[in-house]
């Protein structure tokens, strides 16, 4: 999967979705949410390039699909999960 050029969080809905993703990825992996945030922002650009850029599509999916999909993207991008 090729990541698109990212965009910054522009509204409360996108912010809430980003937090939802970070917290649920952390819960699924059994790690601290701060580690997930760093992995999505400092060790990659997945937060902006995928989660926020694809917000319109992603937020319509099930929680399980969203979390599994983002973890797959993290693995594809070489982010330790």
N, C-alpha and C positions, 0 to 999 in steps of 0.2 A: 504494500500500500504506500503510495507516495503522499507525503504530507503537503498540504497547501500552505501558502504563506499565511501566517497567523493574523489575528486581529485582536485588539485589546477588548477586555470586558467593557461593554457599553451601557449595560442597564442592570437593574436589580435581579431580573430573571436569570440572566447569564451568570451573575455572581452567585446566586442561590444554587444554580445548577453545578457550577464549578465546586462549590463547597460540598454539595451532595455527592459528587463524583469522588472527591478526595476522601471524604469520611467513609464512604462505602468501599472504596478500594482498600483503605487502611484496615477496615473491619474484615474484609475478605482475606487479606494477606496476613492479618494478625500483627500489624506494625503500626507505629505512631503516624498520625495524619501529617505531622510535620515532615517526616521522611518522604511520604508520598508527594507532598507539595514540592519538596526540593527535587525529587525525581522528575516531576512534570514541568518544572520551571528552570532549575539550574543545570540539571544533567541532560535535559532535552527541552524542546519547545512544544511538547505535546499539549500542554494546557491551552496555549494560544493557537497553535497550528492545527489541532484536531478537535479538542473538546469545545472550545469557543467557536472556532470556524464552522464546525459541523453541528452547532447547537440546535438549529432548526430541525434537523433530522434526528439527532440523537435523543433529544428530550421527549420525543414521541414514542420511544421504545421502552421496553420493560426494564426494570432495575437490573435484573440478572443479565440481560443482553448488554446493557450499557457498560456495566462493570467488567464483564468478560471481554467485551470488545476493546475497551481501553487497556486492559491488562495485555491483550494480544498485541496491540499497537506498541505498548511499552517494550514487550519482548522483541518485536520486530525492529525497534529502534535501538536495541542493545541496552535498555535500561534494566538494571538489576531489580527483579521482583521476587 
